[in-house]
Amino acid sequence: MKTDIVEHPNFVDAFQELQRQITITTPGRILWLCGVSGVGKSQILANCLRSTYGHPSRWRTGAVPAISVR
């Protein structure tokens, strides 16, 4: 069975902005992703990091910025 996923425009905007910030951040900086409970912060983070850096098993130590979800 094929399922189509329709992403909410706010999810797409937040994903693109987080991805932009990840690519321009410098080593040693911490990015904060804030929002109310249940809005998808962790999902956006997981999708964005995989999209930018590939599967987590391939991440080198110090190559992925520290991002806190609150």
RODO-547829 format. One record per atom (N, C-alpha, C, O): atom name; x, z, y. Coordinates in pm, 1 decimal. Layout:
REM residues N
<pt><atom>CA</atom><X>X</X><Z>Z</Z><Y>Y</Y></pt>
...
REM end
This chain:
REM residues 70
<pt><atom>N</atom><X>84.4</X><Z>0.0</Z><Y>-117.3</Y></pt>
<pt><atom>CA</atom><X>0.0</X><Z>0.0</Z><Y>0.0</Y></pt>
<pt><atom>C</atom><X>89.9</X><Z>0.0</Z><Y>125.0</Y></pt>
<pt><atom>O</atom><X>180.3</X><Z>82.9</Z><Y>136.1</Y></pt>
<pt><atom>N</atom><X>65.8</X><Z>-90.7</Z><Y>216.5</Y></pt>
<pt><atom>CA</atom><X>142.8</X><Z>-100.4</Z><Y>340.4</Y></pt>
<pt><atom>C</atom><X>77.7</X><Z>-14.4</Z><Y>447.5</Y></pt>
<pt><atom>O</atom><X>-44.0</X><Z>-16.7</Z><Y>465.3</Y></pt>
<pt><atom>N</atom><X>160.1</X><Z>61.1</Z><Y>518.3</Y></pt>
<pt><atom>CA</atom><X>110.7</X><Z>144.0</Z><Y>626.9</Y></pt>
<pt><atom>C</atom><X>181.5</X><Z>104.6</Z><Y>754.9</Y></pt>
<pt><atom>O</atom><X>304.0</X><Z>92.9</Z><Y>757.3</Y></pt>
<pt><atom>N</atom><X>106.7</X><Z>84.4</Z><Y>859.6</Y></pt>
<pt><atom>CA</atom><X>165.8</X><Z>55.9</Z><Y>988.9</Y></pt>
<pt><atom>C</atom><X>176.8</X><Z>185.8</Z><Y>1067.6</Y></pt>
<pt><atom>O</atom><X>84.0</X><Z>266.6</Z><Y>1069.4</Y></pt>
<pt><atom>N</atom><X>290.4</X><Z>204.8</Z><Y>1132.0</Y></pt>
<pt><atom>CA</atom><X>310.2</X><Z>322.0</Z><Y>1216.1</Y></pt>
<pt><atom>C</atom><X>302.0</X><Z>277.1</Z><Y>1360.5</Y></pt>
<pt><atom>O</atom><X>374.7</X><Z>187.3</Z><Y>1403.1</Y></pt>
<pt><atom>N</atom><X>214.1</X><Z>339.3</Z><Y>1434.6</Y></pt>
<pt><atom>CA</atom><X>199.2</X><Z>309.9</Z><Y>1576.5</Y></pt>
<pt><atom>C</atom><X>251.4</X><Z>430.7</Z><Y>1652.2</Y></pt>
<pt><atom>O</atom><X>192.4</X><Z>538.6</Z><Y>1646.1</Y></pt>
<pt><atom>N</atom><X>360.6</X><Z>413.0</Z><Y>1722.5</Y></pt>
<pt><atom>CA</atom><X>419.7</X><Z>523.3</Z><Y>1796.2</Y></pt>
<pt><atom>C</atom><X>354.7</X><Z>536.5</Z><Y>1932.9</Y></pt>
<pt><atom>O</atom><X>327.2</X><Z>437.3</Z><Y>2000.4</Y></pt>
<pt><atom>N</atom><X>331.1</X><Z>659.0</Z><Y>1971.7</Y></pt>
<pt><atom>CA</atom><X>274.3</X><Z>688.6</Z><Y>2102.4</Y></pt>
<pt><atom>C</atom><X>374.7</X><Z>646.5</Z><Y>2210.0</Y></pt>
<pt><atom>O</atom><X>494.8</X><Z>667.2</Z><Y>2192.5</Y></pt>
<pt><atom>N</atom><X>328.3</X><Z>588.1</Z><Y>2320.6</Y></pt>
<pt><atom>CA</atom><X>420.5</X><Z>542.7</Z><Y>2425.2</Y></pt>
<pt><atom>C</atom><X>513.8</X><Z>653.2</Z><Y>2475.9</Y></pt>
<pt><atom>O</atom><X>629.3</X><Z>625.9</Z><Y>2508.6</Y></pt>
<pt><atom>N</atom><X>465.6</X><Z>776.3</Z><Y>2482.5</Y></pt>
<pt><atom>CA</atom><X>551.8</X><Z>886.2</Z><Y>2527.8</Y></pt>
<pt><atom>C</atom><X>665.2</X><Z>910.6</Z><Y>2429.4</Y></pt>
<pt><atom>O</atom><X>775.9</X><Z>946.2</Z><Y>2470.0</Y></pt>
<pt><atom>N</atom><X>638.7</X><Z>891.8</Z><Y>2300.0</Y></pt>
<pt><atom>CA</atom><X>742.8</X><Z>907.1</Z><Y>2198.4</Y></pt>
<pt><atom>C</atom><X>848.9</X><Z>800.2</Z><Y>2218.7</Y></pt>
<pt><atom>O</atom><X>968.5</X><Z>829.1</Z><Y>2214.4</Y></pt>
<pt><atom>N</atom><X>805.3</X><Z>677.2</Z><Y>2240.8</Y></pt>
<pt><atom>CA</atom><X>898.0</X><Z>565.9</Z><Y>2260.1</Y></pt>
<pt><atom>C</atom><X>982.8</X><Z>589.2</Z><Y>2384.9</Y></pt>
<pt><atom>O</atom><X>1104.3</X><Z>569.6</Z><Y>2381.5</Y></pt>
<pt><atom>N</atom><X>920.4</X><Z>630.7</Z><Y>2494.5</Y></pt>
<pt><atom>CA</atom><X>994.5</X><Z>656.7</Z><Y>2618.1</Y></pt>
<pt><atom>C</atom><X>1096.0</X><Z>768.4</Z><Y>2599.8</Y></pt>
<pt><atom>O</atom><X>1210.7</X><Z>756.2</Z><Y>2642.8</Y></pt>
<pt><atom>N</atom><X>1054.4</X><Z>877.1</Z><Y>2536.3</Y></pt>
<pt><atom>CA</atom><X>1145.1</X><Z>990.2</Z><Y>2514.4</Y></pt>
<pt><atom>C</atom><X>1260.0</X><Z>950.1</Z><Y>2422.2</Y></pt>
<pt><atom>O</atom><X>1374.5</X><Z>989.0</Z><Y>2445.2</Y></pt>
<pt><atom>N</atom><X>1230.2</X><Z>873.1</Z><Y>2318.8</Y></pt>
<pt><atom>CA</atom><X>1332.7</X><Z>826.0</Z><Y>2225.8</Y></pt>
<pt><atom>C</atom><X>1435.9</X><Z>742.4</Z><Y>2300.1</Y></pt>
<pt><atom>O</atom><X>1556.2</X><Z>762.3</Z><Y>2283.5</Y></pt>
<pt><atom>N</atom><X>1389.2</X><Z>649.3</Z><Y>2381.6</Y></pt>
<pt><atom>CA</atom><X>1481.1</X><Z>561.4</Z><Y>2454.6</Y></pt>
<pt><atom>C</atom><X>1565.7</X><Z>639.5</Z><Y>2554.8</Y></pt>
<pt><atom>O</atom><X>1684.5</X><Z>611.3</Z><Y>2570.8</Y></pt>
<pt><atom>N</atom><X>1505.7</X><Z>737.2</Z><Y>2622.1</Y></pt>
<pt><atom>CA</atom><X>1581.5</X><Z>816.5</Z><Y>2718.4</Y></pt>
<pt><atom>C</atom><X>1684.9</X><Z>904.4</Z><Y>2647.6</Y></pt>
<pt><atom>O</atom><X>1798.1</X><Z>916.4</Z><Y>2694.5</Y></pt>
<pt><atom>N</atom><X>1647.3</X><Z>965.5</Z><Y>2535.9</Y></pt>
<pt><atom>CA</atom><X>1743.5</X><Z>1045.8</Z><Y>2461.2</Y></pt>
<pt><atom>C</atom><X>1857.2</X><Z>958.9</Z><Y>2409.4</Y></pt>
<pt><atom>O</atom><X>1973.6</X><Z>998.7</Z><Y>2415.5</Y></pt>
<pt><atom>N</atom><X>1824.8</X><Z>841.9</Z><Y>2359.0</Y></pt>
<pt><atom>CA</atom><X>1928.0</X><Z>751.4</Z><Y>2309.6</Y></pt>
<pt><atom>C</atom><X>2023.0</X><Z>710.5</Z><Y>2423.4</Y></pt>
<pt><atom>O</atom><X>2144.2</X><Z>701.6</Z><Y>2403.4</Y></pt>
<pt><atom>N</atom><X>1968.3</X><Z>686.4</Z><Y>2540.3</Y></pt>
<pt><atom>CA</atom><X>2051.6</X><Z>652.1</Z><Y>2656.2</Y></pt>
<pt><atom>C</atom><X>2144.9</X><Z>768.2</Z><Y>2691.3</Y></pt>
<pt><atom>O</atom><X>2263.7</X><Z>747.8</Z><Y>2716.2</Y></pt>
<pt><atom>N</atom><X>2090.7</X><Z>888.9</Z><Y>2693.0</Y></pt>
<pt><atom>CA</atom><X>2172.4</X><Z>1005.8</Z><Y>2726.2</Y></pt>
<pt><atom>C</atom><X>2282.0</X><Z>1029.6</Z><Y>2622.7</Y></pt>
<pt><atom>O</atom><X>2394.0</X><Z>1066.7</Z><Y>2657.9</Y></pt>
<pt><atom>N</atom><X>2249.8</X><Z>1008.2</Z><Y>2495.5</Y></pt>
<pt><atom>CA</atom><X>2349.3</X><Z>1025.7</Z><Y>2389.4</Y></pt>
<pt><atom>C</atom><X>2465.5</X><Z>928.4</Z><Y>2408.4</Y></pt>
<pt><atom>O</atom><X>2581.2</X><Z>965.0</Z><Y>2387.7</Y></pt>
<pt><atom>N</atom><X>2435.0</X><Z>805.3</Z><Y>2447.5</Y></pt>
<pt><atom>CA</atom><X>2541.4</X><Z>705.4</Z><Y>2459.2</Y></pt>
<pt><atom>C</atom><X>2628.4</X><Z>724.9</Z><Y>2583.6</Y></pt>
<pt><atom>O</atom><X>2741.8</X><Z>677.0</Z><Y>2586.9</Y></pt>
<pt><atom>N</atom><X>2577.2</X><Z>794.7</Z><Y>2686.3</Y></pt>
<pt><atom>CA</atom><X>2656.7</X><Z>812.6</Z><Y>2807.9</Y></pt>
<pt><atom>C</atom><X>2717.1</X><Z>952.2</Z><Y>2819.7</Y></pt>
<pt><atom>O</atom><X>2796.2</X><Z>977.2</Z><Y>2910.6</Y></pt>
<pt><atom>N</atom><X>2681.2</X><Z>1043.5</Z><Y>2729.4</Y></pt>
<pt><atom>CA</atom><X>2733.3</X><Z>1179.5</Z><Y>2739.7</Y></pt>
<pt><atom>C</atom><X>2881.5</X><Z>1184.1</Z><Y>2705.5</Y></pt>
<pt><atom>O</atom><X>2932.2</X><Z>1098.9</Z><Y>2632.6</Y></pt>
<pt><atom>N</atom><X>2948.8</X><Z>1282.3</Z><Y>2757.7</Y></pt>
<pt><atom>CA</atom><X>3091.4</X><Z>1298.0</Z><Y>2730.8</Y></pt>
<pt><atom>C</atom><X>3111.5</X><Z>1411.3</Z><Y>2629.8</Y></pt>
<pt><atom>O</atom><X>3027.9</X><Z>1501.1</Z><Y>2620.3</Y></pt>
<pt><atom>N</atom><X>3220.5</X><Z>1407.7</Z><Y>2555.4</Y></pt>
<pt><atom>CA</atom><X>3247.2</X><Z>1514.2</Z><Y>2459.3</Y></pt>
<pt><atom>C</atom><X>3245.3</X><Z>1651.2</Z><Y>2526.2</Y></pt>
<pt><atom>O</atom><X>3295.3</X><Z>1667.7</Z><Y>2637.4</Y></pt>
<pt><atom>N</atom><X>3187.5</X><Z>1748.0</Z><Y>2458.1</Y></pt>
<pt><atom>CA</atom><X>3180.3</X><Z>1884.3</Z><Y>2509.9</Y></pt>
<pt><atom>C</atom><X>3052.5</X><Z>1915.9</Z><Y>2584.4</Y></pt>
<pt><atom>O</atom><X>3026.2</X><Z>2032.4</Z><Y>2614.2</Y></pt>
<pt><atom>N</atom><X>2972.9</X><Z>1815.9</Z><Y>2615.2</Y></pt>
<pt><atom>CA</atom><X>2845.4</X><Z>1840.0</Z><Y>2683.8</Y></pt>
<pt><atom>C</atom><X>2737.2</X><Z>1868.4</Z><Y>2581.4</Y></pt>
<pt><atom>O</atom><X>2743.1</X><Z>1820.8</Z><Y>2468.0</Y></pt>
<pt><atom>N</atom><X>2639.1</X><Z>1946.0</Z><Y>2622.3</Y></pt>
<pt><atom>CA</atom><X>2524.0</X><Z>1975.8</Z><Y>2536.8</Y></pt>
<pt><atom>C</atom><X>2401.3</X><Z>1913.9</Z><Y>2601.0</Y></pt>
<pt><atom>O</atom><X>2376.0</X><Z>1931.9</Z><Y>2720.1</Y></pt>
<pt><atom>N</atom><X>2325.2</X><Z>1840.5</Z><Y>2520.6</Y></pt>
<pt><atom>CA</atom><X>2199.1</X><Z>1784.2</Z><Y>2567.3</Y></pt>
<pt><atom>C</atom><X>2086.4</X><Z>1876.9</Z><Y>2521.4</Y></pt>
<pt><atom>O</atom><X>2087.0</X><Z>1923.7</Z><Y>2407.6</Y></pt>
<pt><atom>N</atom><X>1991.4</X><Z>1903.0</Z><Y>2608.5</Y></pt>
<pt><atom>CA</atom><X>1875.7</X><Z>1984.4</Z><Y>2574.4</Y></pt>
<pt><atom>C</atom><X>1753.4</X><Z>1895.1</Z><Y>2568.2</Y></pt>
<pt><atom>O</atom><X>1729.7</X><Z>1814.4</Z><Y>2658.1</Y></pt>
<pt><atom>N</atom><X>1676.9</X><Z>1909.4</Z><Y>2463.1</Y></pt>
<pt><atom>CA</atom><X>1551.7</X><Z>1836.6</Z><Y>2446.4</Y></pt>
<pt><atom>C</atom><X>1441.6</X><Z>1942.3</Z><Y>2445.6</Y></pt>
<pt><atom>O</atom><X>1426.8</X><Z>2016.8</Z><Y>2348.8</Y></pt>
<pt><atom>N</atom><X>1364.6</X><Z>1948.2</Z><Y>2553.9</Y></pt>
<pt><atom>CA</atom><X>1265.7</X><Z>2055.2</Z><Y>2571.1</Y></pt>
<pt><atom>C</atom><X>1123.8</X><Z>1999.9</Z><Y>2567.3</Y></pt>
<pt><atom>O</atom><X>1098.5</X><Z>1885.9</Z><Y>2606.4</Y></pt>
<pt><atom>N</atom><X>1033.7</X><Z>2081.7</Z><Y>2520.3</Y></pt>
<pt><atom>CA</atom><X>892.6</X><Z>2045.4</Z><Y>2518.4</Y></pt>
<pt><atom>C</atom><X>812.6</X><Z>2151.3</Z><Y>2445.1</Y></pt>
<pt><atom>O</atom><X>869.3</X><Z>2237.5</Z><Y>2377.8</Y></pt>
<pt><atom>N</atom><X>682.1</X><Z>2145.0</Z><Y>2458.0</Y></pt>
<pt><atom>CA</atom><X>596.1</X><Z>2243.3</Z><Y>2392.8</Y></pt>
<pt><atom>C</atom><X>596.1</X><Z>2222.0</Z><Y>2242.5</Y></pt>
<pt><atom>O</atom><X>633.7</X><Z>2115.6</Z><Y>2193.3</Y></pt>
<pt><atom>N</atom><X>554.0</X><Z>2322.7</Z><Y>2171.8</Y></pt>
<pt><atom>CA</atom><X>552.2</X><Z>2319.1</Z><Y>2026.5</Y></pt>
<pt><atom>C</atom><X>465.1</X><Z>2205.1</Z><Y>1973.8</Y></pt>
<pt><atom>O</atom><X>353.2</X><Z>2183.2</Z><Y>2020.3</Y></pt>
<pt><atom>N</atom><X>519.5</X><Z>2133.3</Z><Y>1875.7</Y></pt>
<pt><atom>CA</atom><X>441.7</X><Z>2030.6</Z><Y>1807.6</Y></pt>
<pt><atom>C</atom><X>438.1</X><Z>1892.9</Z><Y>1870.5</Y></pt>
<pt><atom>O</atom><X>362.0</X><Z>1807.3</Z><Y>1825.5</Y></pt>
<pt><atom>N</atom><X>519.1</X><Z>1868.7</Z><Y>1974.4</Y></pt>
<pt><atom>CA</atom><X>514.4</X><Z>1737.3</Z><Y>2039.3</Y></pt>
<pt><atom>C</atom><X>607.7</X><Z>1634.1</Z><Y>1977.9</Y></pt>
<pt><atom>O</atom><X>603.3</X><Z>1517.0</Z><Y>2015.6</Y></pt>
<pt><atom>N</atom><X>692.8</X><Z>1676.1</Z><Y>1882.9</Y></pt>
<pt><atom>CA</atom><X>778.4</X><Z>1580.2</Z><Y>1813.9</Y></pt>
<pt><atom>C</atom><X>923.3</X><Z>1580.1</Z><Y>1856.1</Y></pt>
<pt><atom>O</atom><X>993.7</X><Z>1481.7</Z><Y>1833.5</Y></pt>
<pt><atom>N</atom><X>970.1</X><Z>1688.3</Z><Y>1917.1</Y></pt>
<pt><atom>CA</atom><X>1109.8</X><Z>1694.2</Z><Y>1963.1</Y></pt>
<pt><atom>C</atom><X>1208.6</X><Z>1673.9</Z><Y>1848.8</Y></pt>
<pt><atom>O</atom><X>1301.8</X><Z>1594.3</Z><Y>1860.0</Y></pt>
<pt><atom>N</atom><X>1188.3</X><Z>1744.8</Z><Y>1740.6</Y></pt>
<pt><atom>CA</atom><X>1280.5</X><Z>1735.1</Z><Y>1626.6</Y></pt>
<pt><atom>C</atom><X>1275.8</X><Z>1596.2</Z><Y>1564.0</Y></pt>
<pt><atom>O</atom><X>1378.4</X><Z>1544.2</Z><Y>1520.1</Y></pt>
<pt><atom>N</atom><X>1158.7</X><Z>1536.9</Z><Y>1559.8</Y></pt>
<pt><atom>CA</atom><X>1144.2</X><Z>1402.1</Z><Y>1503.2</Y></pt>
<pt><atom>C</atom><X>1215.0</X><Z>1298.8</Z><Y>1590.3</Y></pt>
<pt><atom>O</atom><X>1283.6</X><Z>1210.4</Z><Y>1539.0</Y></pt>
<pt><atom>N</atom><X>1198.3</X><Z>1309.9</Z><Y>1721.3</Y></pt>
<pt><atom>CA</atom><X>1267.1</X><Z>1218.6</Z><Y>1813.3</Y></pt>
<pt><atom>C</atom><X>1417.8</X><Z>1233.0</Z><Y>1796.2</Y></pt>
<pt><atom>O</atom><X>1489.8</X><Z>1133.3</Z><Y>1789.9</Y></pt>
<pt><atom>N</atom><X>1465.2</X><Z>1357.2</Z><Y>1788.7</Y></pt>
<pt><atom>CA</atom><X>1608.1</X><Z>1382.0</Z><Y>1772.7</Y></pt>
<pt><atom>C</atom><X>1660.7</X><Z>1321.9</Z><Y>1642.5</Y></pt>
<pt><atom>O</atom><X>1761.9</X><Z>1251.8</Z><Y>1642.6</Y></pt>
<pt><atom>N</atom><X>1592.7</X><Z>1349.0</Z><Y>1532.5</Y></pt>
<pt><atom>CA</atom><X>1637.4</X><Z>1296.9</Z><Y>1402.3</Y></pt>
<pt><atom>C</atom><X>1640.4</X><Z>1144.3</Z><Y>1401.9</Y></pt>
<pt><atom>O</atom><X>1737.7</X><Z>1084.3</Z><Y>1356.2</Y></pt>
<pt><atom>N</atom><X>1535.0</X><Z>1081.5</Z><Y>1452.4</Y></pt>
<pt><atom>CA</atom><X>1529.5</X><Z>935.6</Z><Y>1455.8</Y></pt>
<pt><atom>C</atom><X>1637.7</X><Z>877.3</Z><Y>1546.1</Y></pt>
<pt><atom>O</atom><X>1700.6</X><Z>777.1</Z><Y>1512.2</Y></pt>
<pt><atom>N</atom><X>1658.4</X><Z>939.9</Z><Y>1659.5</Y></pt>
<pt><atom>CA</atom><X>1755.5</X><Z>889.3</Z><Y>1756.2</Y></pt>
<pt><atom>C</atom><X>1898.3</X><Z>900.5</Z><Y>1701.8</Y></pt>
<pt><atom>O</atom><X>1977.0</X><Z>806.6</Z><Y>1714.2</Y></pt>
<pt><atom>N</atom><X>1931.4</X><Z>1014.2</Z><Y>1642.2</Y></pt>
<pt><atom>CA</atom><X>2066.5</X><Z>1030.7</Z><Y>1588.5</Y></pt>
<pt><atom>C</atom><X>2092.2</X><Z>933.9</Z><Y>1473.8</Y></pt>
<pt><atom>O</atom><X>2200.7</X><Z>876.6</Z><Y>1464.7</Y></pt>
<pt><atom>N</atom><X>1994.5</X><Z>914.9</Z><Y>1386.8</Y></pt>
<pt><atom>CA</atom><X>2012.7</X><Z>819.5</Z><Y>1277.0</Y></pt>
<pt><atom>C</atom><X>2025.6</X><Z>677.1</Z><Y>1330.2</Y></pt>
<pt><atom>O</atom><X>2105.2</X><Z>598.3</Z><Y>1279.2</Y></pt>
<pt><atom>N</atom><X>1948.0</X><Z>645.0</Z><Y>1431.7</Y></pt>
<pt><atom>CA</atom><X>1953.6</X><Z>511.7</Z><Y>1490.6</Y></pt>
<pt><atom>C</atom><X>2089.3</X><Z>486.1</Z><Y>1556.6</Y></pt>
<pt><atom>O</atom><X>2142.4</X><Z>375.2</Z><Y>1549.0</Y></pt>
<pt><atom>N</atom><X>2144.4</X><Z>586.9</Z><Y>1620.4</Y></pt>
<pt><atom>CA</atom><X>2269.3</X><Z>572.6</Z><Y>1693.2</Y></pt>
<pt><atom>C</atom><X>2392.3</X><Z>584.8</Z><Y>1603.5</Y></pt>
<pt><atom>O</atom><X>2488.4</X><Z>509.6</Z><Y>1619.4</Y></pt>
<pt><atom>N</atom><X>2389.6</X><Z>680.4</Z><Y>1508.3</Y></pt>
<pt><atom>CA</atom><X>2509.3</X><Z>711.3</Z><Y>1430.5</Y></pt>
<pt><atom>C</atom><X>2497.6</X><Z>682.5</Z><Y>1281.2</Y></pt>
<pt><atom>O</atom><X>2594.2</X><Z>702.8</Z><Y>1207.7</Y></pt>
<pt><atom>N</atom><X>2383.0</X><Z>636.2</Z><Y>1235.0</Y></pt>
<pt><atom>CA</atom><X>2365.0</X><Z>610.1</Z><Y>1092.4</Y></pt>
<pt><atom>C</atom><X>2326.1</X><Z>735.8</Z><Y>1016.5</Y></pt>
<pt><atom>O</atom><X>2282.8</X><Z>834.2</Z><Y>1076.4</Y></pt>
<pt><atom>N</atom><X>2341.4</X><Z>732.5</Z><Y>886.1</Y></pt>
<pt><atom>CA</atom><X>2302.7</X><Z>844.5</Z><Y>800.5</Y></pt>
<pt><atom>C</atom><X>2391.3</X><Z>966.6</Z><Y>827.8</Y></pt>
<pt><atom>O</atom><X>2512.0</X><Z>951.6</Z><Y>847.0</Y></pt>
<pt><atom>N</atom><X>2332.9</X><Z>1087.6</Z><Y>829.8</Y></pt>
<pt><atom>CA</atom><X>2411.1</X><Z>1208.6</Z><Y>859.6</Y></pt>
<pt><atom>C</atom><X>2533.4</X><Z>1228.7</Z><Y>770.8</Y></pt>
<pt><atom>O</atom><X>2630.8</X><Z>1290.0</Z><Y>814.5</Y></pt>
<pt><atom>N</atom><X>2531.0</X><Z>1179.5</Z><Y>649.3</Y></pt>
<pt><atom>CA</atom><X>2647.3</X><Z>1196.4</Z><Y>561.1</Y></pt>
<pt><atom>C</atom><X>2769.6</X><Z>1120.9</Z><Y>612.9</Y></pt>
<pt><atom>O</atom><X>2881.4</X><Z>1147.3</Z><Y>568.5</Y></pt>
<pt><atom>N</atom><X>2750.3</X><Z>1028.9</Z><Y>704.6</Y></pt>
<pt><atom>CA</atom><X>2860.9</X><Z>948.9</Z><Y>759.0</Y></pt>
<pt><atom>C</atom><X>2909.1</X><Z>998.8</Z><Y>895.2</Y></pt>
<pt><atom>O</atom><X>3000.7</X><Z>940.4</Z><Y>953.1</Y></pt>
<pt><atom>N</atom><X>2848.6</X><Z>1106.1</Z><Y>947.1</Y></pt>
<pt><atom>CA</atom><X>2887.8</X><Z>1158.3</Z><Y>1077.5</Y></pt>
<pt><atom>C</atom><X>3021.2</X><Z>1231.3</Z><Y>1066.8</Y></pt>
<pt><atom>O</atom><X>3038.0</X><Z>1321.0</Z><Y>984.2</Y></pt>
<pt><atom>N</atom><X>3115.1</X><Z>1191.7</Z><Y>1150.9</Y></pt>
<pt><atom>CA</atom><X>3243.3</X><Z>1260.8</Z><Y>1156.3</Y></pt>
<pt><atom>C</atom><X>3230.4</X><Z>1385.0</Z><Y>1244.6</Y></pt>
<pt><atom>O</atom><X>3155.0</X><Z>1384.4</Z><Y>1341.9</Y></pt>
<pt><atom>N</atom><X>3302.4</X><Z>1489.5</Z><Y>1211.8</Y></pt>
<pt><atom>CA</atom><X>3302.3</X><Z>1611.4</Z><Y>1292.4</Y></pt>
<pt><atom>C</atom><X>3345.4</X><Z>1578.5</Z><Y>1434.2</Y></pt>
<pt><atom>O</atom><X>3447.8</X><Z>1513.5</Z><Y>1455.5</Y></pt>
<pt><atom>N</atom><X>3267.9</X><Z>1623.0</Z><Y>1529.6</Y></pt>
<pt><atom>CA</atom><X>3299.3</X><Z>1600.4</Z><Y>1670.2</Y></pt>
<pt><atom>C</atom><X>3256.4</X><Z>1465.7</Z><Y>1724.1</Y></pt>
<pt><atom>O</atom><X>3275.7</X><Z>1438.8</Z><Y>1842.6</Y></pt>
<pt><atom>N</atom><X>3198.5</X><Z>1379.3</Z><Y>1640.4</Y></pt>
<pt><atom>CA</atom><X>3159.7</X><Z>1245.1</Z><Y>1684.9</Y></pt>
<pt><atom>C</atom><X>3016.4</X><Z>1241.4</Z><Y>1738.3</Y></pt>
<pt><atom>O</atom><X>2980.4</X><Z>1150.6</Z><Y>1813.2</Y></pt>
<pt><atom>N</atom><X>2935.0</X><Z>1339.3</Z><Y>1700.0</Y></pt>
<pt><atom>CA</atom><X>2794.2</X><Z>1341.5</Z><Y>1740.1</Y></pt>
<pt><atom>C</atom><X>2776.1</X><Z>1454.5</Z><Y>1840.1</Y></pt>
<pt><atom>O</atom><X>2819.9</X><Z>1566.4</Z><Y>1813.4</Y></pt>
<pt><atom>N</atom><X>2712.3</X><Z>1428.8</Z><Y>1956.1</Y></pt>
<pt><atom>CA</atom><X>2695.6</X><Z>1535.0</Z><Y>2055.6</Y></pt>
<pt><atom>C</atom><X>2605.5</X><Z>1647.0</Z><Y>2004.9</Y></pt>
<pt><atom>O</atom><X>2516.8</X><Z>1624.4</Z><Y>1922.6</Y></pt>
<pt><atom>N</atom><X>2628.9</X><Z>1766.8</Z><Y>2054.6</Y></pt>
<pt><atom>CA</atom><X>2543.8</X><Z>1880.4</Z><Y>2021.7</Y></pt>
<pt><atom>C</atom><X>2414.2</X><Z>1868.5</Z><Y>2101.5</Y></pt>
<pt><atom>O</atom><X>2417.1</X><Z>1853.1</Z><Y>2223.6</Y></pt>
<pt><atom>N</atom><X>2303.1</X><Z>1875.4</Z><Y>2033.6</Y></pt>
<pt><atom>CA</atom><X>2173.6</X><Z>1864.2</Z><Y>2101.1</Y></pt>
<pt><atom>C</atom><X>2087.5</X><Z>1980.3</Z><Y>2055.0</Y></pt>
<pt><atom>O</atom><X>2069.1</X><Z>2001.1</Z><Y>1935.1</Y></pt>
<pt><atom>N</atom><X>2035.0</X><Z>2055.5</Z><Y>2150.0</Y></pt>
<pt><atom>CA</atom><X>1949.7</X><Z>2168.6</Z><Y>2117.1</Y></pt>
<pt><atom>C</atom><X>1804.9</X><Z>2131.9</Z><Y>2142.6</Y></pt>
<pt><atom>O</atom><X>1772.2</X><Z>2072.8</Z><Y>2245.6</Y></pt>
<pt><atom>N</atom><X>1718.0</X><Z>2167.0</Z><Y>2048.6</Y></pt>
<pt><atom>CA</atom><X>1575.5</X><Z>2141.7</Z><Y>2062.3</Y></pt>
<pt><atom>C</atom><X>1508.4</X><Z>2274.9</Z><Y>2090.5</Y></pt>
<pt><atom>O</atom><X>1520.5</X><Z>2368.8</Z><Y>2011.8</Y></pt>
<pt><atom>N</atom><X>1437.5</X><Z>2283.5</Z><Y>2202.6</Y></pt>
<pt><atom>CA</atom><X>1367.6</X><Z>2406.2</Z><Y>2242.8</Y></pt>
<pt><atom>C</atom><X>1226.4</X><Z>2374.5</Z><Y>2282.9</Y></pt>
<pt><atom>O</atom><X>1151.1</X><Z>2464.5</Z><Y>2320.0</Y></pt>
REM end
